[in-house]
Amino acid sequence: MSTTDAQLVHRCLEGDLDAFSSLVKKYQDAVYGLALSYVRDFDVAQDIAQEAFIKTYLQLPTLRDPSKFGSYLRTTVANLSKNYLGRRRLHKLSIDQLDENQISSFVQRPETPSEVYEQKELRELVMKAIGRLSEKNRQAVTLYYIDGLSCQEIGDFLGVSEAGVKQRLHRARELLKEEIMEMVSETLKSRPLPKEFARKVAEEAKRYEIECQWEKAMEKYRQAVEADPEDFNSRLYLARIYYRRGLYREAIQTLEEMAEMEYRECTAALASPSERKKIRFYHPWTQVTLGWCWDALGQRERALEQYRQALDLMLTESAAKAALLGLEAPHPPKKRVPRGPIEDREVPPEGWKAWASHNSQDAFKAFDRDFSTRWISLVHQRPGMWFKLDMGEVRTICRVLLDDDGRGTSIYVSDYPRRYVVEVSEDGSTWKEVASGEGHLDEYVSAAFEPTKARFVRIIQEGYCSPESWSIYEIFVYEPK
């Protein structure tokens, strides 16, 4: 049984990006064709199609009837197209300007630059010719020829009967000269959407959603800081968001006063054993985050000063390591994504399953390709923790990469595994160690090994760290090219 629009929408709302990709694949040609019928420009139509999908995705939580997804999408495309036309008035061209020589030359493949240019002009003439038709007939012709959509599919998308679509097509053919109908068909079919359109649109929609989440989070912490200037926790989180978004001076302004107050409080407490319990664990992270911001602005001396001040305080393991790394070299604003020693390609996550020693019910979030979700251990890192992946079939693999901060979208920076071992198995019973190493603050774990047949992958955490948990926002498995 095929999955309904309502089911796919519900899965989208649960964070399933593949479900939205399925909706894009289902409607992309109809959306593209409808936009093209309005604007009569291939590139503009593709841009409108992408914008319509992204806008619809962001509005999914407000969609009252998920089964009406197609109808809502159609209205969005029409409105975006009309807005575009309102900004740019198009001039119509009489179809009589297409002479016999132009028509016959269209069916030949262009070979010279001049022929390529002439065919481009001809395409423009065809689109303007279609523009002579009424809106309803123009939509029918464009959707019918853009990717061979059936009359039933066109009717479903436009909300009319199959017979109504056929009537519109018949009328359009009568209005257009018969000798150019083949040319119309070939023109529309010559510019299909890219093969990766659905995947890229889904990823772009998620990126927009994350940006909206950042905006909401910033406003939340701004209000908290305005209500209580000494709410240092909210200040630190607000500064981390600024830092992640490249707003380094805003982050510095948010933290400088806090850093000075905390440094005085912390050094005084260190001198009095009875006051040490009052020290909050995030003191050193204030100094470290300031160091990162100064490094990002290229002011190395000021960054070094902050790292040295951080080391004067009582540190957690992760903050101490961050400060020491900052003294060694400028901190990169985003973690490095290592490449494998051999040319490889990502294994698609379709059909994967996963389990974990802790919080196993959220293990699937480590491969949902949604960088705003994650699997997290919920307890501090300790030896013996594990995460196990079932790829559903035996494949030859050569590398595993662990994203521990959502490609730089998380304000939490130290949930990487301290020490790890990677094991693989064909049957889930007999395991073979293929890689081991240590995680890093400024680089994702990328465990490369000799190409090996495996269905199961298990990562065992062998380090200890408190209070940091172990997180996997996304796990990537690679096979040799």
C-alpha positions in Angstrom: 0.0 0.0 0.0 1.4 3.4 -1.0 2.0 6.0 1.7 -0.5 8.8 1.8 0.4 12.5 1.9 -1.1 12.7 5.4 1.2 9.9 6.6 4.2 11.6 5.1 3.4 14.9 6.6 3.0 13.3 10.1 6.5 11.7 9.6 7.9 15.1 8.6 6.6 16.6 11.8 8.3 13.8 13.7 11.7 14.9 12.1 11.8 12.4 9.2 13.6 14.3 6.5 13.3 11.3 4.1 9.5 11.7 4.3 9.7 15.3 3.0 12.1 14.2 0.3 9.4 11.7 -0.8 6.8 14.5 -0.9 9.1 16.6 -3.1 9.7 13.7 -5.5 6.0 13.1 -5.8 5.1 16.7 -6.6 8.3 18.2 -8.0 7.4 17.9 -11.7 3.9 19.2 -11.2 5.2 22.1 -9.1 7.9 22.9 -11.7 5.4 22.7 -14.5 2.9 24.9 -12.8 5.5 27.6 -12.0 6.7 27.4 -15.6 3.2 27.9 -16.9 3.1 31.2 -15.1 6.6 32.6 -15.5 7.6 30.9 -18.8 11.3 30.9 -17.7 13.0 27.6 -16.8 15.5 28.9 -14.3 12.9 31.1 -12.5 10.4 28.2 -12.4 13.0 26.0 -10.7 13.7 28.7 -8.1 10.0 29.1 -7.5 9.6 25.4 -7.1 12.3 25.2 -4.5 11.0 28.2 -2.6 7.4 26.7 -2.7 8.6 23.5 -1.1 10.7 25.2 1.5 7.8 27.6 2.4 5.4 24.7 2.6 7.8 22.7 4.8 8.1 25.5 7.3 4.3 25.8 7.5 3.7 22.1 8.0 3.0 22.5 11.8 0.1 24.9 10.9 -1.4 22.7 8.1 -4.9 21.8 9.4 -5.6 18.9 7.0 -2.3 17.1 6.1 -4.2 15.2 3.3 -4.5 18.6 1.5 -0.7 19.0 1.2 -0.9 19.0 -2.6 -3.6 21.6 -2.6 -1.7 23.8 -0.2 1.4 23.4 -2.3 -0.4 24.3 -5.5 -1.7 27.6 -3.9 1.8 28.4 -2.7 3.3 28.0 -6.2 0.6 30.1 -7.8 1.0 32.9 -5.2 4.8 32.9 -5.6 4.6 32.9 -9.4 2.1 35.8 -9.4 4.2 37.7 -7.0 7.2 37.3 -9.4 5.1 38.4 -12.4 4.0 41.4 -10.4 7.6 42.4 -10.0 8.5 41.8 -13.6 6.0 42.4 -16.4 6.3 40.0 -19.2 5.6 40.9 -22.8 3.6 38.5 -24.9 4.7 37.5 -28.4 2.4 36.4 -31.3 2.9 32.8 -32.3 2.9 34.0 -35.9 6.5 35.1 -35.4 7.6 31.5 -35.5 8.3 30.7 -39.2 8.8 27.4 -40.9 12.6 27.6 -40.8 12.7 28.1 -37.1 10.3 25.2 -36.5 12.3 22.8 -38.7 15.6 23.8 -37.2 14.4 23.1 -33.7 14.4 19.4 -34.1 18.1 19.4 -35.0 20.7 19.1 -32.3 22.7 22.4 -32.1 26.4 22.0 -32.8 27.9 25.5 -33.1 27.7 28.3 -30.6 25.5 30.3 -32.9 23.1 27.3 -33.2 23.0 27.0 -29.4 22.2 30.7 -29.1 19.5 30.4 -31.8 17.9 27.4 -30.0 17.9 29.4 -26.7 16.0 32.2 -28.6 13.6 29.6 -30.0 12.9 28.3 -26.5 12.0 31.8 -25.5 9.7 32.1 -28.5 8.0 28.9 -27.6 7.4 29.9 -24.0 6.0 33.2 -25.1 3.8 31.4 -27.6 2.4 29.3 -24.8 1.8 32.5 -23.0 -1.0 33.3 -25.5 -3.1 30.6 -24.0 -5.5 31.2 -21.0 -4.1 30.4 -17.6 -6.0 27.1 -17.4 -5.0 25.9 -20.9 -1.4 27.0 -20.3 -1.2 25.0 -17.1 -2.6 21.8 -18.8 -0.1 22.0 -21.7 2.9 22.7 -19.5 2.1 20.0 -17.0 1.3 17.5 -19.7 4.6 18.0 -21.6 7.1 18.9 -18.9 7.5 15.3 -17.7 4.8 13.3 -19.3 2.3 13.7 -16.4 -0.9 11.8 -17.2 -4.3 13.7 -17.4 -5.3 12.0 -14.1 -2.1 13.2 -12.3 -2.6 16.7 -13.7 -6.3 16.7 -12.6 -5.4 15.5 -9.1 -2.8 18.3 -8.7 -5.0 21.1 -10.2 -8.2 19.9 -8.5 -10.1 19.2 -11.7 -11.5 16.1 -13.4 -9.5 14.0 -15.9 -12.1 14.9 -18.5 -11.6 18.6 -17.7 -7.8 18.3 -18.3 -8.4 16.6 -21.7 -10.7 19.3 -22.7 -8.2 22.0 -21.8 -5.5 20.1 -23.8 -7.8 19.8 -26.8 -8.6 23.5 -26.7 -4.9 24.4 -26.4 -4.0 22.3 -29.4 -6.6 24.0 -31.5 -5.3 27.4 -30.5 -1.7 26.6 -31.1 -0.6 25.8 -34.7 -0.4 22.0 -35.1 3.0 22.3 -36.8 4.6 23.6 -33.5 3.0 21.1 -31.1 6.0 18.7 -31.3 8.3 21.7 -30.8 6.4 22.7 -27.7 6.7 19.1 -26.3 10.4 19.0 -27.1 11.1 22.4 -25.6 9.4 21.6 -22.3 11.1 18.2 -22.0 14.5 19.7 -22.7 14.8 21.2 -19.3 13.8 18.7 -16.6 14.7 19.3 -12.9 18.1 18.0 -11.8 18.2 14.4 -10.5 19.2 15.6 -7.0 16.5 18.2 -6.8 14.4 16.4 -4.1 17.3 15.7 -1.8 18.8 19.2 -2.1 15.4 20.9 -1.5 14.8 18.7 1.6 18.3 19.6 3.0 17.7 23.3 2.2 14.3 23.2 3.9 15.9 21.7 7.0 18.7 24.4 7.0 16.0 27.1 6.9 14.2 25.4 9.8 17.4 25.4 11.8 17.9 29.1 11.1 14.4 29.8 12.4 15.2 27.7 15.5 18.4 29.8 16.0 16.3 33.0 15.8 13.8 31.7 18.3 16.5 30.5 20.7 18.4 33.9 20.5 15.2 35.8 21.3 14.5 33.4 24.2 18.0 34.0 25.8 17.9 37.7 25.0 14.7 38.1 27.0 16.2 36.0 29.8 19.3 38.2 30.0 17.2 41.4 29.9 15.0 40.1 32.7 18.1 39.1 34.8 21.5 40.5 33.8 23.2 38.0 36.2 21.6 35.0 34.5 25.0 33.8 33.4 23.8 30.5 32.0 21.5 32.3 29.5 24.3 34.7 28.7 26.7 31.9 27.9 24.1 30.1 25.7 23.3 33.4 23.9 27.0 34.0 23.3 27.4 30.4 22.0 24.6 31.0 19.5 26.2 34.2 18.3 29.5 32.4 17.9 28.0 29.6 15.9 26.4 32.1 13.6 29.6 34.1 13.1 28.4 37.1 15.2 31.7 37.2 17.1 31.5 40.8 18.3 28.0 40.3 19.6 29.2 37.2 21.5 32.1 39.2 23.0 29.8 42.0 24.1 27.5 39.4 25.8 30.4 37.7 27.6 32.9 40.4 28.6 31.2 41.8 31.6 30.2 38.3 32.7 33.7 37.0 32.3 35.1 39.8 34.5 32.6 39.2 37.3 33.1 35.5 37.2 36.8 35.7 37.2 36.8 37.9 40.3 34.3 35.6 42.0 36.1 32.5 41.1 39.6 33.6 42.1 38.3 34.9 45.5 36.5 31.5 46.0 39.7 29.6 45.2 41.5 31.5 48.0 38.8 30.4 50.5 38.0 26.7 50.8 34.6 27.4 52.4 33.6 29.4 49.3 34.6 26.8 46.7 31.2 25.1 46.6 29.8 28.4 45.2 31.8 28.1 42.0 29.8 27.3 38.9 31.2 24.8 36.5 30.8 27.1 33.5 33.2 29.8 34.7 36.0 28.5 32.5 33.8 28.1 29.4 33.1 31.8 29.5 36.8 32.5 29.1 37.3 29.8 26.5 34.4 31.0 24.4 35.8 34.5 24.5 39.1 33.1 23.3 37.4 31.4 20.4 35.7 34.7 19.4 39.0 36.6 19.5 40.6 33.9 17.5 37.8 34.1 14.9 38.5 37.8 14.6 42.2 37.2 14.1 43.2 38.9 17.4 45.5 36.1 18.7 47.0 38.0 21.7 43.6 38.7 23.2 42.6 35.1 22.6 45.7 33.8 24.4 44.9 36.1 27.4 41.5 34.5 27.7 42.8 30.9 27.5 45.4 31.7 30.2 42.7 33.1 32.5 40.6 30.0 31.9 43.5 27.8 33.1 43.7 29.9 36.3 40.2 28.7 37.3 38.9 25.3 38.5 38.3 23.5 35.2 36.3 20.6 33.9 38.3 18.1 31.8 36.8 19.3 28.6 37.2 23.0 29.4 40.8 22.5 30.4 41.5 20.7 27.1 39.8 23.4 25.1 42.0 26.1 26.8 45.2 24.1 26.2 44.3 23.6 22.6 43.6 27.3 22.3 47.1 28.1 23.5 48.6 25.7 21.0 46.7 27.1 17.9 43.8 29.3 17.0 40.5 27.5 17.4 38.5 26.9 14.1 34.9 28.3 14.2 33.7 24.9 12.8 35.0 21.4 13.4 37.2 20.0 10.6 35.6 17.2 8.6 38.4 14.7 7.9 38.7 12.8 4.5 39.5 9.2 4.3 42.9 7.9 3.0 41.2 6.4 -0.1 38.5 7.8 -2.3 35.2 6.8 -0.8 31.4 7.5 -1.0 28.7 7.7 1.6 26.5 4.6 2.1 22.8 5.8 2.1 21.1 5.2 5.5 17.9 3.6 4.0 16.8 0.6 6.0 19.2 1.2 8.9 18.5 0.2 12.5 20.4 1.0 15.7 20.7 0.2 19.4 22.7 1.7 22.2 23.8 0.9 25.8 22.0 4.0 27.0 18.9 5.8 25.7 18.5 3.2 23.0 15.0 4.4 21.9 16.7 7.6 20.4 19.4 5.7 18.6 17.6 6.2 15.2 18.2 10.0 15.5 21.9 9.3 14.8 21.1 8.5 11.1 17.9 10.5 10.4 20.0 13.1 8.5 18.5 15.8 10.6 21.3 17.9 12.2 18.9 19.3 14.8 18.4 15.9 16.5 20.8 13.5 18.1 21.3 10.4 20.1 22.7 11.2 23.5 23.7 8.9 26.3 22.0 11.1 29.0 24.8 10.1 31.5 28.4 11.1 31.6 30.9 9.3 29.4 32.3 6.1 30.9 34.1 3.0 29.6 31.8 0.3 28.1 29.2 2.5 26.5 28.4 1.4 23.0 26.4 2.3 19.9 25.5 -0.4 17.4 24.3 0.1 13.8 22.7 -2.5 11.5 22.9 -1.5 7.8 20.4 -4.2 6.7 22.8 -5.9 4.4 26.5 -6.9 4.1 28.6 -4.2 2.3 32.2 -3.5 1.9 33.0 -0.4 4.0 36.2 1.5 4.8 35.3 4.4 7.1 33.0 5.7 9.8 32.5 9.4 10.7 30.7 10.7 13.8 29.2 14.1 13.9 29.0 15.3 17.5 27.7 18.9 17.1 25.2 18.8 14.2 27.6 20.4 11.7 28.1 23.3 14.0 24.5 23.9 14.8 24.7 22.9 18.5 25.8 25.1 21.4 27.2 22.0 23.1 30.8 21.4 22.0 32.3 18.7 24.1 30.1 15.6 23.6 32.7 13.8 21.4 33.9 10.3 22.5 37.1 10.6 24.6 38.4 7.2 23.4 36.7 4.8 21.1 37.0 1.4 19.4 35.2 0.6 16.1 34.2 -3.0 15.5 32.4 -4.6 12.5 30.5 -7.8 12.0 28.8 -9.7 9.2 26.4 -11.6 11.4 26.1 -9.5 14.6 27.8 -12.3 16.6 31.5 -12.4 15.6 33.1 -9.0 15.9 36.4 -7.6 14.5 38.2 -4.5 15.7 39.1 -2.3 12.7 40.0 1.1 14.3 40.5 2.9 17.5 41.5 6.4 18.6 40.6 9.6 20.6 38.0 12.2 19.9 38.9 15.9 19.4 37.3 19.2 20.2 38.1 20.7 16.8 37.7 17.6 14.5 35.0 15.0 14.0 35.9 11.3 14.6 36.8 9.8 11.3 37.8 6.1 11.7 39.3 4.8 8.5 40.3 1.1 8.0 41.0 -1.4 5.3 37.9 -2.2 3.1 36.0 -4.8 5.1 32.8 -6.7 4.5 30.2 -5.9 7.3 26.6 -5.5 8.0 26.9 -4.3 11.6 29.1 -1.5 13.0 29.7 -1.0 16.7 31.4 2.0 18.4 32.6 1.3 22.0 33.4 4.3 24.2 36.4 3.6 26.3 37.1 7.0 27.8 35.8 8.7 31.0 34.5 12.3 31.2 32.2 14.1 33.6 29.8 15.9 33.3 29.8 15.6 29.5 27.5 13.0 27.8 28.3 11.2 24.6 26.3 12.4 21.5 26.0 11.4 17.9 24.1 13.8 15.8 24.8 11.8 12.6 26.8 8.7 11.9 28.1 8.3 8.3 29.5 5.0 6.9 31.6 5.1 3.7 32.4 2.5 1.1 35.3 2.5 -1.5 34.5 4.2 -4.8 
